[in-house]
């Protein structure tokens, strides 16, 4: 897989972060809030690593 294809797939993954943020705003989330927070932390780590690996990436920042 070439770098451009990886970037395109990564943009799709990165767009899912907004869904997690909206989910986190739900008042009735209960104990799932812990899992959503963990997913956001891991996604942020992934975004950071991707941007280090592909510094010329046009993906949006957090």
N, C-alpha and C positions, 0 to 999 in steps of 0.2 A: 504494500500500500504506500503510495507516495505522500509527501508532506501536505499537498493541497487537499487530498482526500481526507487525511486526518483532521485538518483544520475544519473542513466542512462538517464532518461528523461531530467534532468537538463543539461547534456552534450550536448544533442541535441539542447536545447534552447540556450545554451551558444555558440554553433557553429554558430548560426544565427547572432551573433554580428559582425562577419567579413563581412557579407552581408551589414549590415547597414553602416559599415565603408567605404566599396567600394561605396555605394550609395552616401554617404556624399562627396566623391571626385568628383562627377559629376558636371561640371560647370553650367549646365542648370537646376539645381534643383529648383531654384526660392524659393518661400515661403515654399515649402515642407522641405527645409533645417531645419526650426524651428522644425517641427515634427520629423525629423530624429534625430536631436540633443536631443530632449526630450526623444525619444525612447532609445537612447544610455544611457542617464543619468539614466533612470529608469531601464534599463537592468544592468547597473553597480551597482545600489543599490541592485537589486535582487541578483546579483552574490555575493556581499559583505554579504548580509544577509544569503544566503545559506551557504557560507563558515564559517560564525559564528555558524550556526546551526549544520552543519556537518563538523567540523574541520578536520577530517581525509579524506575528499573528495579528490580524485585524479584529480579533474577538474583543467584545466590550469588557471593561473592567467592572469589578463588583460595584 
